[in-house]
Amino acid sequence: MTFSNARGALLALLAFVGVLASAQQATPTTNILTRIVMVESSYGRGSTFSLDVDGREYWITAKHILTGARHPPYGAVPSKSVSLKILDPDASQEERWLTVEFSVIDPGNDIDIVVLAPPEPLLKNPIPSLPGDSTGIVLGGDCEFLGFPYGGGWRAPFDNGRFFWMPFVKHCNVSALASNVEPRIWVLDGINNEGFSGGPVISRTGAEQKVFGVVSGYHLEPTEVVSSAAAKRPAPTPRSHLKVNLNSGFIIAYDISYAIQAIQKSPIGPTRVSR
């Protein structure tokens, strides 16, 4: 089972992204924009993206989308296969979900990444895949992450009257480097939202663009609640003991090497047939 009218969608997206790239130097390329879709499990919606490794198609997402874990430990996926829904990128009509039975490759306990292998390629004649590689990423460097926040995307219109579901793109910076200590985690400076989980983190653009991380979540920051009445009273005023968790702006992403190494140990993805 493949996405409907996939080749036409890819060609239309290529023209659309070409306009974006001419207006902005640092931008995600078609190689990733056409390879990320919304995924739905029994625990909710998230994001998944496709990379080709050694001529085979794989889909990568966050493990907690399959396990339902809201925070570490994320555990393992014991099943060798899992049924998930994937949103057809064609948004010309209503949402069209495809149910796919994926084979599961688990990179290891408590690594918030899982690799999914479909029975046959979901993308026919796609734009070449970006590499999955975290070498050369620098502290403070620019990056972007892509996904479908709050279980939704946006409908991109094209001249032929067609619409396609597109991911949102958000900017970030590398705040802390992944180290050799397990697990290898990237800390990014940016505002993440529910639904970006499982989406790719990319660096650079054009021919040098690559995926170096997979979005897992974000740190919460406990903040005191101040009522409007207390705010109007002259200082000093009694401090409130009520707190609410706010988005700290620190994004957590797991190193893409976990996915690549797991794929190389278990190369079960469907072979990409060149045409």
C-alpha positions, -999 to +999 in steps of 0.1 A: +000+000+000+015+033-011+006+070-008-019+080-036-005+101-064+029+102-046+050+111-077+028+140-086+028+153-051+066+151-050+070+171-082+046+197-070+064+200-037+097+203-055+085+234-073+071+249-042+103+244-021+123+259-049+105+292-044+112+290-007+148+283-011+153+312-035+139+336-008+157+321+022+192+306+023+187+283+053+157+262+047+147+225+048+149+210+013+125+188-006+145+158+005+129+160+040+097+179+034+084+151+011+095+124+036+077+134+068+041+126+076+018+124+105+015+091+123-012+079+147-011+051+173-035+042+201-017+068+223-022+097+199-006+115+170+030+124+163+055+126+134+075+101+114+100+105+086+117+083+061+153+077+054+168+054+028+198+033+041+217+011+017+189+013-008+161+003+016+132+024+030+128+030+067+105+052+088+118+067+121+098+081+150+098+084+188+094+052+207+070+068+232+044+071+204+043+033+205+046+028+242+026+057+256+054+067+280+052+104+288+087+106+302+117+083+307+121+054+310+107+047+276+113+009+278+113-013+248+089-024+221+085-061+226+064-068+195+081-076+162+054-057+143+030-029+150+000-015+131+000+023+127-020+048+108-001+071+084-017+103+069-018+103+031+000+136+021-027+143-005-049+170+012-072+177-018-101+161+001-106+149+036-079+133+058-071+099+043-054+075+067-035+044+056-031+015+080+003-001+077+017-031+094+053-022+102+081-045+113+098-030+143+135-024+149+142-013+185+176+005+190+176-004+227+159+001+260+150+036+270+162+051+237+133+072+225+137+061+189+121+033+170+127+023+134+098+010+113+101-011+081+070-013+059+062-044+038+068-024+006+081+011-001+054+037+008+072+063-013+074+056-050+102+073-069+110+098-041+134+126-039+168+112-027+170+107+010+190+129+034+218+112+053+214+104+089+246+117+105+254+137+136+291+143+130+303+179+127+274+194+145+287+225+164+277+241+197+254+271+190+248+260+154+215+266+136+191+238+132+154+232+124+129+206+135+098+195+116+066+179+125+028+180+130+021+199+163-012+191+181-020+164+156-024+187+126-005+201+096-011+228+071-026+224+036-002+237+009-019+249-023-005+244-057-013+258-092-030+226-103-057+231-076-043+203-054-035+205-017-009+186+003-004+182+040+029+198+050+048+198+083+055+229+104+091+240+105+106+256+136+140+270+142+164+260+170+200+262+181+223+235+195+225+243+232+244+212+243+263+186+224+256+149+225+284+131+242+297+095+243+278+089+275+246+069+270+221+079+260+234+104+235+210+133+237+210+167+220+197+197+240+183+223+216+172+259+222+137+263+208+100+260+216+088+225+210+051+215+210+031+183+214+030+165+181+066+172+170+077+140+187+093+117+162+101+144+138+136+150+124+161+176+135+182+189+106+213+209+101+226+229+072+208+231+038+212+222+002+236+194-006+251+195+029+218+191+048+215+161+071+193+147+099+212+145+132+185+139+158+149+127+165+126+150+186+117+134+219+102+162+240+110+192+261+119+202+296+092+217+318+099+247+341+079+250+373+067+286+377+048+302+405+012+312+399+005+348+408-032+358+410-043+392+395-053+404+430-019+395+445-001+412+416-019+445+423-010+445+461+020+465+471+052+445+479+059+426+500+031+401+494+029+364+505+044+341+479+021+316+463+028+279+467+009+271+435+030+263+405+024+255+369+047+238+344+057+259+315+078+251+284+114+259+293+126+262+257+150+233+260+142+206+234+154+170+239+164+150+208+180+116+206+210+111+183+201+097+149+231+073+151+208+050+172+185+045+143+213+041+117+232+015+138+200-005+144+192-005+107+226-017+098+223-045+123+189-055+110+185-045+073+149-056+068+135-026+050+119-030+016+144-026-013+141+007-033+137-002-069+153+023-093+133+034-123 
